[in-house]
Amino acid sequence: MSKIQDNLKMKGRLQVSLNGEVVRDIDNLVVTAGKGYVADRMKNNSSVMSHMAIGSGTTAAAAGNTELGTELGRVSLTSTTVSSNVVTYVATFAAGTGTGAVTEAGILTASSGGTMLCRTVFSVVNKGSADSMTITWTVTVS
């Protein structure tokens, strides 16, 4: 008798662009709450990932994270697309939104609070008050 083994994994990656130029391309952590959210969506249909936040926290991403360390700004997602087993989220932080030394980002279900799907920490990207930042974030289930 053989044992069936299927190791379902979720992996995220994001690309940060400042004024149209890619400045970071990094992996992220799909947090425990995010994995629970995905499992819940297999049955329920009540909420969707709708916002992205950026912040200045520097504590490493951990599975138990439910919010950013120090949030600088949160915006509605510009677009969400699904292709096979990949979901792509895009958000733009316009001039005046999320200004500061940006070192973290997350995807969430609400304009405040909400359930976090993913979080990542990266080396600083200085977003000035006149700068626009776009983040393209892919989550792959394999």
A tleap script that builds the chain and sets N, CA, C and O, in Angstrom:
source leaprc.protein.ff14SB
mol = sequence {
  NMET SER LYS ILE GLN ASP ASN LEU LYS MET
  LYS GLY ARG LEU GLN VAL SER LEU ASN GLY
  GLU VAL VAL ARG ASP ILE ASP ASN LEU VAL
  VAL THR ALA GLY LYS GLY TYR VAL ALA ASP
  ARG MET LYS ASN ASN SER SER VAL MET SER
  HIE MET ALA ILE GLY SER GLY THR THR ALA
  ALA ALA ALA GLY ASN THR GLU LEU GLY THR
  GLU LEU GLY ARG VAL SER LEU THR SER THR
  THR VAL SER SER ASN VAL VAL THR TYR VAL
  ALA THR PHE ALA ALA GLY THR GLY THR GLY
  ALA VAL THR GLU ALA GLY ILE LEU THR ALA
  SER SER GLY GLY THR MET LEU CYS ARG THR
  VAL PHE SER VAL VAL ASN LYS GLY SER ALA
  ASP SER MET THR ILE THR TRP THR VAL THR
  VAL CSER
}
set mol.1.N position { 0.839 -1.169 0.000 }
set mol.1.CA position { 0.000 0.000 0.000 }
set mol.1.C position { 0.887 1.236 0.000 }
set mol.1.O position { 1.743 1.390 0.871 }
set mol.2.N position { 0.685 2.113 -0.970 }
set mol.2.CA position { 1.508 3.314 -1.031 }
set mol.2.C position { 0.824 4.467 -0.310 }
set mol.2.O position { -0.402 4.537 -0.224 }
set mol.3.N position { 1.627 5.335 0.186 }
set mol.3.CA position { 1.127 6.498 0.921 }
set mol.3.C position { 1.087 7.689 -0.035 }
set mol.3.O position { 2.094 8.013 -0.664 }
set mol.4.N position { -0.065 8.337 -0.144 }
set mol.4.CA position { -0.188 9.515 -1.001 }
set mol.4.C position { 0.368 10.713 -0.254 }
set mol.4.O position { 0.042 10.949 0.910 }
set mol.5.N position { 1.215 11.465 -0.948 }
set mol.5.CA position { 1.800 12.643 -0.326 }
set mol.5.C position { 1.702 13.805 -1.299 }
set mol.5.O position { 2.222 13.735 -2.412 }
set mol.6.N position { 1.045 14.857 -0.885 }
set mol.6.CA position { 0.888 16.046 -1.702 }
set mol.6.C position { 1.192 17.245 -0.816 }
set mol.6.O position { 0.431 17.558 0.099 }
set mol.7.N position { 2.270 17.892 -1.083 }
set mol.7.CA position { 2.701 19.015 -0.244 }
set mol.7.C position { 2.299 20.335 -0.904 }
set mol.7.O position { 3.060 20.907 -1.684 }
set mol.8.N position { 1.109 20.803 -0.584 }
set mol.8.CA position { 0.620 22.066 -1.112 }
set mol.8.C position { 1.419 23.210 -0.507 }
set mol.8.O position { 1.587 23.280 0.711 }
set mol.9.N position { 1.910 24.103 -1.353 }
set mol.9.CA position { 2.713 25.231 -0.883 }
set mol.9.C position { 2.182 26.526 -1.475 }
set mol.9.O position { 1.619 26.550 -2.569 }
set mol.10.N position { 2.378 27.602 -0.720 }
set mol.10.CA position { 2.054 28.944 -1.202 }
set mol.10.C position { 3.322 29.771 -1.122 }
set mol.10.O position { 4.023 29.767 -0.110 }
set mol.11.N position { 3.606 30.481 -2.205 }
set mol.11.CA position { 4.814 31.296 -2.252 }
set mol.11.C position { 4.456 32.645 -2.850 }
set mol.11.O position { 3.718 32.727 -3.831 }
set mol.12.N position { 4.978 33.686 -2.259 }
set mol.12.CA position { 4.723 35.026 -2.769 }
set mol.12.C position { 6.003 35.716 -3.207 }
set mol.12.O position { 7.088 35.415 -2.710 }
set mol.13.N position { 5.863 36.638 -4.134 }
set mol.13.CA position { 6.991 37.436 -4.612 }
set mol.13.C position { 6.440 38.809 -4.976 }
set mol.13.O position { 5.352 38.913 -5.543 }
set mol.14.N position { 7.184 39.859 -4.652 }
set mol.14.CA position { 6.728 41.179 -5.025 }
set mol.14.C position { 7.821 41.993 -5.674 }
set mol.14.O position { 9.015 41.794 -5.449 }
set mol.15.N position { 7.353 42.924 -6.496 }
set mol.15.CA position { 8.229 43.836 -7.200 }
set mol.15.C position { 7.797 45.247 -6.811 }
set mol.15.O position { 6.633 45.612 -6.975 }
set mol.16.N position { 8.732 46.035 -6.300 }
set mol.16.CA position { 8.453 47.403 -5.873 }
set mol.16.C position { 9.050 48.352 -6.900 }
set mol.16.O position { 10.239 48.276 -7.210 }
set mol.17.N position { 8.213 49.252 -7.430 }
set mol.17.CA position { 8.672 50.253 -8.394 }
set mol.17.C position { 8.448 51.636 -7.802 }
set mol.17.O position { 7.387 51.927 -7.251 }
set mol.18.N position { 9.459 52.480 -7.924 }
set mol.18.CA position { 9.372 53.862 -7.466 }
set mol.18.C position { 9.495 54.749 -8.689 }
set mol.18.O position { 10.514 54.730 -9.379 }
set mol.19.N position { 8.444 55.536 -8.962 }
set mol.19.CA position { 8.409 56.408 -10.136 }
set mol.19.C position { 8.699 55.638 -11.421 }
set mol.19.O position { 9.386 56.140 -12.310 }
set mol.20.N position { 8.168 54.410 -11.515 }
set mol.20.CA position { 8.298 53.610 -12.726 }
set mol.20.C position { 9.544 52.755 -12.823 }
set mol.20.O position { 9.677 51.989 -13.777 }
set mol.21.N position { 10.455 52.854 -11.883 }
set mol.21.CA position { 11.695 52.074 -11.915 }
set mol.21.C position { 11.658 50.995 -10.834 }
set mol.21.O position { 11.401 51.286 -9.666 }
set mol.22.N position { 11.918 49.737 -11.235 }
set mol.22.CA position { 11.934 48.635 -10.272 }
set mol.22.C position { 13.114 48.820 -9.326 }
set mol.22.O position { 14.263 48.910 -9.760 }
set mol.23.N position { 12.813 48.876 -8.004 }
set mol.23.CA position { 13.870 49.076 -7.008 }
set mol.23.C position { 14.033 47.872 -6.080 }
set mol.23.O position { 15.056 47.764 -5.405 }
set mol.24.N position { 13.054 46.963 -6.026 }
set mol.24.CA position { 13.153 45.741 -5.221 }
set mol.24.C position { 12.381 44.637 -5.925 }
set mol.24.O position { 11.337 44.888 -6.527 }
set mol.25.N position { 12.896 43.408 -5.849 }
set mol.25.CA position { 12.250 42.222 -6.393 }
set mol.25.C position { 12.553 41.103 -5.399 }
set mol.25.O position { 13.649 40.543 -5.414 }
set mol.26.N position { 11.586 40.773 -4.533 }
set mol.26.CA position { 11.868 39.913 -3.383 }
set mol.26.C position { 10.750 38.916 -3.095 }
set mol.26.O position { 9.606 39.105 -3.511 }
set mol.27.N position { 11.102 37.854 -2.376 }
set mol.27.CA position { 10.132 36.875 -1.908 }
set mol.27.C position { 9.435 37.403 -0.661 }
set mol.27.O position { 9.926 38.330 -0.017 }
set mol.28.N position { 8.298 36.818 -0.321 }
set mol.28.CA position { 7.589 37.177 0.900 }
set mol.28.C position { 7.178 35.922 1.641 }
set mol.28.O position { 7.423 34.805 1.185 }
set mol.29.N position { 6.555 36.117 2.782 }
set mol.29.CA position { 6.051 35.035 3.609 }
set mol.29.C position { 4.531 35.056 3.580 }
set mol.29.O position { 3.919 36.087 3.858 }
set mol.30.N position { 3.914 33.921 3.245 }
set mol.30.CA position { 2.464 33.778 3.387 }
set mol.30.C position { 2.259 33.389 4.847 }
set mol.30.O position { 2.660 32.303 5.267 }
set mol.31.N position { 1.635 34.277 5.619 }
set mol.31.CA position { 1.510 34.101 7.068 }
set mol.31.C position { 0.409 33.099 7.415 }
set mol.31.O position { -0.418 32.757 6.570 }
set mol.32.N position { 0.408 32.641 8.640 }
set mol.32.CA position { -0.565 31.645 9.105 }
set mol.32.C position { -2.004 32.112 8.885 }
set mol.32.O position { -2.841 31.339 8.417 }
set mol.33.N position { -2.295 33.367 9.217 }
set mol.33.CA position { -3.647 33.898 9.007 }
set mol.33.C position { -4.018 33.868 7.529 }
set mol.33.O position { -5.175 33.626 7.185 }
set mol.34.N position { -3.057 34.109 6.661 }
set mol.34.CA position { -3.300 34.060 5.220 }
set mol.34.C position { -3.635 32.660 4.749 }
set mol.34.O position { -4.531 32.482 3.924 }
set mol.35.N position { -2.928 31.664 5.260 }
set mol.35.CA position { -3.216 30.274 4.895 }
set mol.35.C position { -4.603 29.871 5.397 }
set mol.35.O position { -5.335 29.162 4.707 }
set mol.36.N position { -4.961 30.326 6.602 }
set mol.36.CA position { -6.300 30.062 7.128 }
set mol.36.C position { -7.364 30.716 6.268 }
set mol.36.O position { -8.433 30.146 6.050 }
set mol.37.N position { -7.070 31.917 5.777 }
set mol.37.CA position { -7.989 32.637 4.894 }
set mol.37.C position { -8.233 31.829 3.616 }
set mol.37.O position { -9.372 31.693 3.170 }
set mol.38.N position { -7.157 31.298 3.034 }
set mol.38.CA position { -7.284 30.512 1.800 }
set mol.38.C position { -8.140 29.271 2.057 }
set mol.38.O position { -9.011 28.944 1.251 }
set mol.39.N position { -7.901 28.587 3.160 }
set mol.39.CA position { -8.694 27.403 3.495 }
set mol.39.C position { -10.167 27.786 3.678 }
set mol.39.O position { -11.049 27.070 3.203 }
set mol.40.N position { -10.442 28.892 4.353 }
set mol.40.CA position { -11.803 29.354 4.583 }
set mol.40.C position { -12.508 29.669 3.262 }
set mol.40.O position { -13.700 29.402 3.111 }
set mol.41.N position { -11.771 30.233 2.315 }
set mol.41.CA position { -12.357 30.604 1.016 }
set mol.41.C position { -12.816 29.380 0.226 }
set mol.41.O position { -13.629 29.511 -0.689 }
set mol.42.N position { -12.309 28.194 0.563 }
set mol.42.CA position { -12.744 26.981 -0.123 }
set mol.42.C position { -14.207 26.685 0.200 }
set mol.42.O position { -14.877 25.958 -0.533 }
set mol.43.N position { -14.700 27.256 1.307 }
set mol.43.CA position { -16.094 27.063 1.699 }
set mol.43.C position { -16.881 28.374 1.653 }
set mol.43.O position { -17.992 28.411 1.124 }
set mol.44.N position { -16.325 29.421 2.190 }
set mol.44.CA position { -17.024 30.706 2.325 }
set mol.44.C position { -16.575 31.694 1.261 }
set mol.44.O position { -15.508 31.548 0.666 }
set mol.45.N position { -17.391 32.682 1.038 }
set mol.45.CA position { -17.124 33.651 -0.010 }
set mol.45.C position { -17.321 35.075 0.492 }
set mol.45.O position { -17.692 35.959 -0.280 }
set mol.46.N position { -17.073 35.308 1.791 }
set mol.46.CA position { -17.489 36.562 2.410 }
set mol.46.C position { -16.523 37.737 2.249 }
set mol.46.O position { -16.973 38.882 2.245 }
set mol.47.N position { -15.242 37.508 2.118 }
set mol.47.CA position { -14.308 38.629 2.004 }
set mol.47.C position { -13.200 38.292 1.012 }
set mol.47.O position { -12.873 37.128 0.780 }
set mol.48.N position { -12.642 39.338 0.444 }
set mol.48.CA position { -11.553 39.157 -0.520 }
set mol.48.C position { -10.378 40.036 -0.121 }
set mol.48.O position { -10.548 41.013 0.609 }
set mol.49.N position { -9.191 39.692 -0.596 }
set mol.49.CA position { -8.038 40.564 -0.413 }
set mol.49.C position { -8.306 41.813 -1.233 }
set mol.49.O position { -8.506 41.732 -2.445 }
set mol.50.N position { -8.311 42.957 -0.584 }
set mol.50.CA position { -8.741 44.190 -1.246 }
set mol.50.C position { -7.777 45.357 -1.080 }
set mol.50.O position { -7.915 46.369 -1.767 }
set mol.51.N position { -6.795 45.233 -0.174 }
set mol.51.CA position { -5.908 46.351 0.119 }
set mol.51.C position { -4.457 45.909 0.246 }
set mol.51.O position { -4.164 44.747 0.526 }
set mol.52.N position { -3.559 46.860 0.033 }
set mol.52.CA position { -2.140 46.638 0.261 }
set mol.52.C position { -1.644 47.768 1.156 }
set mol.52.O position { -2.069 48.916 1.023 }
set mol.53.N position { -0.742 47.426 2.064 }
set mol.53.CA position { -0.193 48.422 2.980 }
set mol.53.C position { 1.322 48.410 2.882 }
set mol.53.O position { 1.930 47.382 2.583 }
set mol.54.N position { 1.925 49.564 3.138 }
set mol.54.CA position { 3.378 49.675 3.243 }
set mol.54.C position { 3.711 50.289 4.592 }
set mol.54.O position { 2.905 51.012 5.177 }
set mol.55.N position { 4.905 49.993 5.074 }
set mol.55.CA position { 5.279 50.498 6.380 }
set mol.55.C position { 6.772 50.635 6.539 }
set mol.55.O position { 7.546 50.407 5.610 }
set mol.56.N position { 7.161 51.017 7.755 }
set mol.56.CA position { 8.579 51.250 8.055 }
set mol.56.C position { 9.112 50.296 9.115 }
set mol.56.O position { 10.204 50.513 9.640 }
set mol.57.N position { 8.364 49.242 9.443 }
set mol.57.CA position { 8.834 48.260 10.414 }
set mol.57.C position { 9.985 47.435 9.854 }
set mol.57.O position { 10.065 47.205 8.648 }
set mol.58.N position { 10.874 46.991 10.739 }
set mol.58.CA position { 12.035 46.228 10.291 }
set mol.58.C position { 12.142 44.846 10.925 }
set mol.58.O position { 13.088 44.110 10.645 }
set mol.59.N position { 11.184 44.485 11.776 }
set mol.59.CA position { 11.188 43.154 12.373 }
set mol.59.C position { 10.906 42.139 11.274 }
set mol.59.O position { 9.997 42.332 10.467 }
set mol.60.N position { 11.678 41.062 11.240 }
set mol.60.CA position { 11.531 40.041 10.200 }
set mol.60.C position { 10.099 39.517 10.130 }
set mol.60.O position { 9.416 39.406 11.148 }
set mol.61.N position { 9.659 39.199 8.923 }
set mol.61.CA position { 8.333 38.606 8.730 }
set mol.61.C position { 8.289 37.261 9.439 }
set mol.61.O position { 9.253 36.496 9.401 }
set mol.62.N position { 7.159 36.978 10.087 }
set mol.62.CA position { 6.985 35.725 10.822 }
set mol.62.C position { 5.602 35.166 10.527 }
set mol.62.O position { 4.676 35.916 10.217 }
set mol.63.N position { 5.465 33.864 10.623 }
set mol.63.CA position { 4.206 33.197 10.300 }
set mol.63.C position { 3.027 33.741 11.101 }
set mol.63.O position { 1.902 33.744 10.601 }
set mol.64.N position { 3.250 34.197 12.318 }
set mol.64.CA position { 2.177 34.691 13.172 }
set mol.64.C position { 1.793 36.138 12.946 }
set mol.64.O position { 0.910 36.639 13.643 }
set mol.65.N position { 2.422 36.845 11.993 }
set mol.65.CA position { 2.095 38.253 11.746 }
set mol.65.C position { 0.644 38.422 11.314 }
set mol.65.O position { 0.118 37.633 10.529 }
set mol.66.N position { -0.001 39.478 11.849 }
set mol.66.CA position { -1.365 39.821 11.462 }
set mol.66.C position { -1.477 41.273 11.003 }
set mol.66.O position { -2.540 41.703 10.556 }
set mol.67.N position { -0.383 42.029 11.112 }
set mol.67.CA position { -0.351 43.428 10.691 }
set mol.67.C position { 1.094 43.815 10.443 }
set mol.67.O position { 2.014 43.084 10.810 }
set mol.68.N position { 1.292 44.975 9.815 }
set mol.68.CA position { 2.646 45.487 9.615 }
set mol.68.C position { 3.194 45.998 10.936 }
set mol.68.O position { 2.440 46.281 11.867 }
set mol.69.N position { 4.507 46.115 11.008 }
set mol.69.CA position { 5.129 46.648 12.224 }
set mol.69.C position { 4.750 48.096 12.456 }
set mol.69.O position { 4.295 48.457 13.541 }
set mol.70.N position { 4.938 48.934 11.431 }
set mol.70.CA position { 4.607 50.362 11.506 }
set mol.70.C position { 4.041 50.785 10.158 }
set mol.70.O position { 4.791 51.074 9.226 }
set mol.71.N position { 2.735 50.819 10.061 }
set mol.71.CA position { 2.093 51.122 8.782 }
set mol.71.C position { 2.218 52.602 8.436 }
set mol.71.O position { 1.955 53.471 9.267 }
set mol.72.N position { 2.629 52.880 7.174 }
set mol.72.CA position { 2.735 54.250 6.667 }
set mol.72.C position { 1.558 54.622 5.771 }
set mol.72.O position { 1.206 55.797 5.667 }
set mol.73.N position { 0.949 53.633 5.126 }
set mol.73.CA position { -0.164 53.910 4.231 }
set mol.73.C position { -0.787 52.628 3.732 }
set mol.73.O position { -0.126 51.594 3.642 }
set mol.74.N position { -2.083 52.705 3.405 }
set mol.74.CA position { -2.820 51.554 2.884 }
set mol.74.C position { -3.727 52.049 1.770 }
set mol.74.O position { -4.373 53.089 1.899 }
set mol.75.N position { -3.772 51.297 0.672 }
set mol.75.CA position { -4.599 51.671 -0.478 }
set mol.75.C position { -5.374 50.455 -0.978 }
set mol.75.O position { -5.003 49.311 -0.718 }
set mol.76.N position { -6.453 50.731 -1.697 }
set mol.76.CA position { -7.200 49.667 -2.373 }
set mol.76.C position { -6.342 49.112 -3.494 }
set mol.76.O position { -5.561 49.838 -4.110 }
set mol.77.N position { -6.490 47.821 -3.754 }
set mol.77.CA position { -5.765 47.212 -4.859 }
set mol.77.C position { -6.223 47.821 -6.179 }
set mol.77.O position { -7.412 48.064 -6.387 }
set mol.78.N position { -5.265 48.062 -7.062 }
set mol.78.CA position { -5.555 48.579 -8.394 }
set mol.78.C position { -6.138 47.475 -9.259 }
set mol.78.O position { -7.063 47.706 -10.039 }
set mol.79.N position { -5.580 46.249 -9.113 }
set mol.79.CA position { -6.097 45.112 -9.871 }
set mol.79.C position { -5.734 43.809 -9.171 }
set mol.79.O position { -4.773 43.734 -8.405 }
set mol.80.N position { -6.530 42.789 -9.458 }
set mol.80.CA position { -6.275 41.430 -9.004 }
set mol.80.C position { -6.599 40.520 -10.174 }
set mol.80.O position { -7.707 40.564 -10.709 }
set mol.81.N position { -5.634 39.688 -10.578 }
set mol.81.CA position { -5.874 38.758 -11.670 }
set mol.81.C position { -5.463 37.353 -11.239 }
set mol.81.O position { -4.571 37.176 -10.409 }
set mol.82.N position { -6.133 36.362 -11.820 }
set mol.82.CA position { -5.826 34.970 -11.547 }
set mol.82.C position { -5.525 34.281 -12.866 }
set mol.82.O position { -6.291 34.389 -13.823 }
set mol.83.N position { -4.410 33.577 -12.909 }
set mol.83.CA position { -4.041 32.797 -14.083 }
set mol.83.C position { -3.506 31.464 -13.596 }
set mol.83.O position { -2.441 31.401 -12.982 }
set mol.84.N position { -4.246 30.398 -13.873 }
set mol.84.CA position { -3.908 29.046 -13.387 }
set mol.84.C position { -3.783 29.088 -11.876 }
set mol.84.O position { -4.771 29.337 -11.185 }
set mol.85.N position { -2.594 28.850 -11.350 }
set mol.85.CA position { -2.384 28.794 -9.905 }
set mol.85.C position { -1.677 30.039 -9.367 }
set mol.85.O position { -1.104 29.995 -8.279 }
set mol.86.N position { -1.707 31.149 -10.112 }
set mol.86.CA position { -1.025 32.384 -9.710 }
set mol.86.C position { -2.032 33.525 -9.589 }
set mol.86.O position { -2.805 33.785 -10.512 }
set mol.87.N position { -2.015 34.200 -8.445 }
set mol.87.CA position { -2.824 35.400 -8.241 }
set mol.87.C position { -1.859 36.585 -8.227 }
set mol.87.O position { -0.845 36.556 -7.530 }
set mol.88.N position { -2.177 37.624 -8.998 }
set mol.88.CA position { -1.342 38.821 -9.046 }
set mol.88.C position { -2.137 40.006 -8.518 }
set mol.88.O position { -3.218 40.323 -9.015 }
set mol.89.N position { -1.576 40.654 -7.497 }
set mol.89.CA position { -2.175 41.836 -6.883 }
set mol.89.C position { -1.306 43.042 -7.258 }
set mol.89.O position { -0.079 42.952 -7.219 }
set mol.90.N position { -1.929 44.165 -7.619 }
set mol.90.CA position { -1.195 45.395 -7.938 }
set mol.90.C position { -1.815 46.534 -7.143 }
set mol.90.O position { -3.037 46.656 -7.062 }
set mol.91.N position { -0.957 47.370 -6.555 }
set mol.91.CA position { -1.420 48.566 -5.842 }
set mol.91.C position { -0.462 49.711 -6.120 }
set mol.91.O position { 0.747 49.514 -6.243 }
set mol.92.N position { -1.023 50.912 -6.218 }
set mol.92.CA position { -0.205 52.111 -6.424 }
set mol.92.C position { -0.408 53.058 -5.256 }
set mol.92.O position { -1.536 53.400 -4.901 }
set mol.93.N position { 0.688 53.471 -4.672 }
set mol.93.CA position { 0.702 54.446 -3.585 }
set mol.93.C position { 1.089 55.781 -4.221 }
set mol.93.O position { 2.259 56.026 -4.513 }
set mol.94.N position { 0.098 56.629 -4.428 }
set mol.94.CA position { 0.299 57.898 -5.126 }
set mol.94.C position { 1.150 58.856 -4.301 }
set mol.94.O position { 1.429 58.609 -3.128 }
set mol.95.N position { 1.552 59.941 -4.928 }
set mol.95.CA position { 2.289 60.990 -4.223 }
set mol.95.C position { 1.513 61.382 -2.974 }
set mol.95.O position { 0.300 61.586 -3.024 }
set mol.96.N position { 2.216 61.487 -1.859 }
set mol.96.CA position { 1.601 61.879 -0.596 }
set mol.96.C position { 1.051 60.732 0.230 }
set mol.96.O position { 0.665 60.947 1.379 }
set mol.97.N position { 1.000 59.514 -0.311 }
set mol.97.CA position { 0.493 58.345 0.414 }
set mol.97.C position { 1.646 57.406 0.737 }
set mol.97.O position { 2.376 56.982 -0.159 }
set mol.98.N position { 1.814 57.079 2.023 }
set mol.98.CA position { 2.869 56.152 2.426 }
set mol.98.C position { 4.269 56.731 2.310 }
set mol.98.O position { 5.224 56.006 2.031 }
set mol.99.N position { 4.391 58.021 2.523 }
set mol.99.CA position { 5.679 58.699 2.417 }
set mol.99.C position { 6.595 58.292 3.565 }
set mol.99.O position { 6.154 58.189 4.710 }
set mol.100.N position { 7.865 58.062 3.260 }
set mol.100.CA position { 8.847 57.746 4.295 }
set mol.100.C position { 9.803 56.654 3.861 }
set mol.100.O position { 9.922 56.335 2.678 }
set mol.101.N position { 10.488 56.084 4.855 }
set mol.101.CA position { 11.458 55.009 4.632 }
set mol.101.C position { 10.693 53.686 4.623 }
set mol.101.O position { 10.468 53.093 5.678 }
set mol.102.N position { 10.297 53.227 3.450 }
set mol.102.CA position { 9.465 52.032 3.309 }
set mol.102.C position { 10.349 50.784 3.390 }
set mol.102.O position { 11.322 50.645 2.650 }
set mol.103.N position { 9.984 49.872 4.313 }
set mol.103.CA position { 10.773 48.656 4.523 }
set mol.103.C position { 9.911 47.402 4.629 }
set mol.103.O position { 10.443 46.308 4.821 }
set mol.104.N position { 8.588 47.540 4.509 }
set mol.104.CA position { 7.706 46.377 4.636 }
set mol.104.C position { 6.436 46.610 3.842 }
set mol.104.O position { 6.065 47.743 3.535 }
set mol.105.N position { 5.768 45.485 3.512 }
set mol.105.CA position { 4.509 45.554 2.790 }
set mol.105.C position { 3.657 44.346 3.165 }
set mol.105.O position { 4.172 43.317 3.601 }
set mol.106.N position { 2.338 44.490 2.986 }
set mol.106.CA position { 1.411 43.401 3.273 }
set mol.106.C position { 0.154 43.521 2.435 }
set mol.106.O position { -0.197 44.601 1.960 }
set mol.107.N position { -0.525 42.381 2.262 }
set mol.107.CA position { -1.805 42.333 1.566 }
set mol.107.C position { -2.868 41.984 2.602 }
set mol.107.O position { -2.686 41.070 3.406 }
set mol.108.N position { -3.998 42.730 2.579 }
set mol.108.CA position { -5.030 42.583 3.611 }
set mol.108.C position { -6.435 42.631 3.029 }
set mol.108.O position { -6.630 42.977 1.864 }
set mol.109.N position { -7.424 42.271 3.872 }
set mol.109.CA position { -8.824 42.218 3.437 }
set mol.109.C position { -9.627 43.482 3.719 }
set mol.109.O position { -10.821 43.516 3.422 }
set mol.110.N position { -9.017 44.517 4.278 }
set mol.110.CA position { -9.810 45.689 4.664 }
set mol.110.C position { -8.980 46.970 4.634 }
set mol.110.O position { -7.751 46.933 4.589 }
set mol.111.N position { -9.685 48.105 4.660 }
set mol.111.CA position { -9.024 49.413 4.653 }
set mol.111.C position { -8.357 49.723 5.989 }
set mol.111.O position { -7.502 50.604 6.066 }
set mol.112.N position { -8.744 49.002 7.042 }
set mol.112.CA position { -8.044 49.047 8.329 }
set mol.112.C position { -8.277 47.699 8.996 }
set mol.112.O position { -9.319 47.078 8.791 }
set mol.113.N position { -7.333 47.252 9.777 }
set mol.113.CA position { -7.455 45.924 10.373 }
set mol.113.C position { -7.509 44.870 9.291 }
set mol.113.O position { -6.707 44.904 8.358 }
set mol.114.N position { -8.447 43.924 9.397 }
set mol.114.CA position { -8.615 42.894 8.386 }
set mol.114.C position { -7.665 41.719 8.575 }
set mol.114.O position { -6.861 41.694 9.506 }
set mol.115.N position { -7.773 40.754 7.681 }
set mol.115.CA position { -6.914 39.567 7.696 }
set mol.115.C position { -5.748 39.788 6.752 }
set mol.115.O position { -5.934 40.240 5.622 }
set mol.116.N position { -4.545 39.471 7.214 }
set mol.116.CA position { -3.348 39.609 6.394 }
set mol.116.C position { -3.077 38.297 5.663 }
set mol.116.O position { -3.114 37.222 6.262 }
set mol.117.N position { -2.805 38.396 4.370 }
set mol.117.CA position { -2.412 37.231 3.583 }
set mol.117.C position { -0.898 37.051 3.600 }
set mol.117.O position { -0.393 35.972 3.908 }
set mol.118.N position { -0.182 38.120 3.264 }
set mol.118.CA position { 1.280 38.057 3.110 }
set mol.118.C position { 1.940 39.263 3.755 }
set mol.118.O position { 1.329 40.322 3.903 }
set mol.119.N position { 3.202 39.085 4.139 }
set mol.119.CA position { 4.013 40.193 4.645 }
set mol.119.C position { 5.446 39.968 4.218 }
set mol.119.O position { 5.919 38.833 4.165 }
set mol.120.N position { 6.128 41.043 3.917 }
set mol.120.CA position { 7.553 40.968 3.613 }
set mol.120.C position { 8.264 42.195 4.165 }
set mol.120.O position { 7.670 43.261 4.330 }
set mol.121.N position { 9.543 42.018 4.443 }
set mol.121.CA position { 10.417 43.100 4.898 }
set mol.121.C position { 11.582 43.161 3.922 }
set mol.121.O position { 12.098 42.125 3.502 }
set mol.122.N position { 11.999 44.370 3.560 }
set mol.122.CA position { 13.061 44.537 2.570 }
set mol.122.C position { 13.910 45.744 2.923 }
set mol.122.O position { 13.552 46.536 3.795 }
set mol.123.N position { 15.044 45.879 2.235 }
set mol.123.CA position { 15.904 47.038 2.494 }
set mol.123.C position { 15.169 48.300 2.053 }
set mol.123.O position { 14.351 48.274 1.133 }
set mol.124.N position { 15.472 49.381 2.718 }
set mol.124.CA position { 14.713 50.622 2.624 }
set mol.124.C position { 14.577 51.151 1.191 }
set mol.124.O position { 15.522 51.135 0.401 }
set mol.125.N position { 13.365 51.617 0.896 }
set mol.125.CA position { 13.067 52.381 -0.313 }
set mol.125.C position { 12.519 53.703 0.196 }
set mol.125.O position { 11.454 53.742 0.811 }
set mol.126.N position { 13.240 54.780 -0.057 }
set mol.126.CA position { 12.807 56.094 0.418 }
set mol.126.C position { 11.787 56.679 -0.543 }
set mol.126.O position { 12.112 57.023 -1.679 }
set mol.127.N position { 10.532 56.790 -0.067 }
set mol.127.CA position { 9.447 57.335 -0.875 }
set mol.127.C position { 9.198 58.774 -0.445 }
set mol.127.O position { 8.671 59.033 0.637 }
set mol.128.N position { 9.582 59.693 -1.299 }
set mol.128.CA position { 9.354 61.105 -1.017 }
set mol.128.C position { 7.901 61.482 -1.227 }
set mol.128.O position { 7.136 60.711 -1.807 }
set mol.129.N position { 7.513 62.652 -0.765 }
set mol.129.CA position { 6.115 63.076 -0.845 }
set mol.129.C position { 5.621 63.228 -2.280 }
set mol.129.O position { 4.416 63.155 -2.517 }
set mol.130.N position { 6.520 63.438 -3.245 }
set mol.130.CA position { 6.120 63.582 -4.650 }
set mol.130.C position { 6.245 62.267 -5.422 }
set mol.130.O position { 5.895 62.214 -6.601 }
set mol.131.N position { 6.737 61.210 -4.778 }
set mol.131.CA position { 6.962 59.931 -5.452 }
set mol.131.C position { 5.702 59.075 -5.516 }
set mol.131.O position { 4.835 59.144 -4.645 }
set mol.132.N position { 5.627 58.272 -6.563 }
set mol.132.CA position { 4.578 57.264 -6.712 }
set mol.132.C position { 5.243 55.895 -6.630 }
set mol.132.O position { 6.287 55.669 -7.242 }
set mol.133.N position { 4.642 54.989 -5.879 }
set mol.133.CA position { 5.187 53.634 -5.710 }
set mol.133.C position { 4.133 52.629 -6.142 }
set mol.133.O position { 2.983 52.706 -5.710 }
set mol.134.N position { 4.519 51.686 -6.993 }
set mol.134.CA position { 3.637 50.611 -7.408 }
set mol.134.C position { 4.243 49.289 -6.971 }
set mol.134.O position { 5.437 49.054 -7.157 }
set mol.135.N position { 3.420 48.430 -6.389 }
set mol.135.CA position { 3.870 47.105 -5.993 }
set mol.135.C position { 3.040 46.072 -6.744 }
set mol.135.O position { 1.810 46.103 -6.722 }
set mol.136.N position { 3.734 45.169 -7.402 }
set mol.136.CA position { 3.107 44.034 -8.082 }
set mol.136.C position { 3.498 42.791 -7.299 }
set mol.136.O position { 4.682 42.484 -7.163 }
set mol.137.N position { 2.502 42.075 -6.783 }
set mol.137.CA position { 2.727 40.981 -5.842 }
set mol.137.C position { 2.076 39.724 -6.406 }
set mol.137.O position { 0.877 39.721 -6.684 }
set mol.138.N position { 2.840 38.675 -6.574 }
set mol.138.CA position { 2.271 37.407 -7.057 }
set mol.138.C position { 2.294 36.383 -5.944 }
set mol.138.O position { 3.255 36.298 -5.180 }
set mol.139.N position { 1.222 35.603 -5.859 }
set mol.139.CA position { 1.145 34.492 -4.922 }
set mol.139.C position { 0.885 33.247 -5.762 }
set mol.139.O position { -0.098 33.169 -6.499 }
set mol.140.N position { 1.789 32.273 -5.634 }
set mol.140.CA position { 1.698 31.046 -6.410 }
set mol.140.C position { 1.377 29.884 -5.478 }
set mol.140.O position { 2.021 29.712 -4.443 }
set mol.141.N position { 0.381 29.093 -5.851 }
set mol.141.CA position { 0.037 27.885 -5.101 }
set mol.141.C position { 0.545 26.714 -5.935 }
set mol.141.O position { 0.162 26.537 -7.092 }
set mol.142.N position { 1.418 25.919 -5.317 }
set mol.142.CA position { 2.001 24.785 -6.057 }
set mol.142.C position { 2.037 23.540 -5.220 }
set mol.142.O position { 2.495 22.496 -5.685 }
savepdb mol mol.pdb
quit
